Amino acid sequence: MRVGVVGTGYVGLVTGTCFADSGNTVTCLDINADKIARLNRGEIPIYEPGLEELVERNVRAGRLKFTTDTAAAISGAEVVFLAVGTPPAADGSADLSALWRVVESIAPHLHPQAVIVTKSTVPVGTCAGIEQRLKAALGRDCRVASNPEFLKEGAAIEDFQKPDRVVVGVRSADVGEVLRTLYSPFLRTENPFLVMSPESSEMTKYVANALLATKISFINEVANLCERMEADIDDVRRGIGHDSRIGFAFLFPGAGYGGSCFPKDVQALAAMARDKGVSPRILTAVHETNLAQKQVLGEKIATHFGGRLTGTRVAIWGLAFKPRTDDVRDAPAIDLIERLLAGGAVVSVYDPEAMANVRGVYGDRITYAADPYEAIDRADCLAIVTEWGDFRRPDFDEMARRMASRTIFDGRNLYAPAEMKSRGFAYHAIGKTPV
């Protein structure tokens, strides 16, 4: 098929590349000329394992192109995916201004039988809004569908090519069959292709992310309670996780969730509820619990040093909101850095992929280390915020030699407290009694 993808951010670039890799001819469109120029030079603007090689292969094969020319991308496309940003507005609702501009810009170039698909995370009713705007602009009905993405950063290629399920929201069976055909190479192991109304499809995306965020906030709140009751959150997690009704997924305590999806989607779903006169009590609690959890490491560090951080040398391992990405949007590490700098601490940081993005925020206000051990030189303590594999089995003897004080605040519970105690470290984890 001939496919157009509007937007070359995380979702758009992965979507376009994976469809090209399955044999389609894909043109990705973006108004950012610098980004398109970089993509045409083979430079990938985000870090996602496997994406660079996949882009290079499909560009070389002639199946994948990047352009700023709307007509070139849209005119011949049988399916057009809209993958533009929907950031949170001041009230937490999704800002659709970029989406509406895109709908206006592509309307004159759409083939009469083209299927327009929202890949962006959009509020319930957005497909209906696109249908209305296109009819007003073109004087005819257009085929509009919803196809939410369920990609995990750091595993997006595998998620797209081996999906748990594909969800599409359509008004007619023929549109559903167009999308089924497009996705058929990824459904050969009988993973479900779920067809529903656009409204149900739009809601599904928000509910999925909100439920996962709820599990994270719940286990974090329980972890904080465990610390005060001399219980071990890992024991509790094992005790409940083997219950088939509960399971282990997303029940790992930590420093709070971040990224581009969970924070904004929880707030957007709550805003939709309020707009319909429903009080989003659980969603509000999930969001507020997460905001509080992102302060826990900073509070632990401040308490340890008697509330006086001025001149305290704090090293941070992990800046991205999760491993295998360079994304620092709403990352817990950002909250921690803000807290430490406000208290007068001297901060050194290390992350395998996210250093450039953090440098763009803080400039020379913090120190950027070349490796984990350089970050902890003469440090009074270490805070671990992201569970990169690099940090799971460090050289503890080297750490002891380099650090001014053997004190670790582990926001991801990477180490066994008993082992850390035997090595002479003061160890503060989440949901465990400090040793």
Secondary structure, DSSP 8 states (H G I E B T S, - for coil): -EEEEE--SHHHHHHHHHHHHTT-EEEEE-S-HHHHHHHHTT--SS--TTHHHHHHHHHHTTSEEEES-HHHHHTT-SEEEE-----B-TTSSB--HHHHHHHHHHGGG--TT-EEEE-S---TTHHHHHHHHHHHHHSS--EEEE------TTSHHHHHHS-S-EEEE-SSHHHHHHHHHHHGGG-TT---EEEE-HHHHHHHHHHHHHHHHHHHHHHHHHHHHHHHTT--HHHHHHHHHTSTTT-STT----S---SSSHHHHHHHHHHHHHHTT---HHHHHHHHHHHHHTTHHHHHHHHHTTT--TT-EEEEE--SSSTT----TT-HHHHHHHHHHHTT-EEEEE-SS-HHHHHHHHGGGSEE-SSHHHHTTT-SEEEE-S--GGGTS--HHHHHHH-SS-EEEETT--S-HHHHHHTT-EEE-SSS---
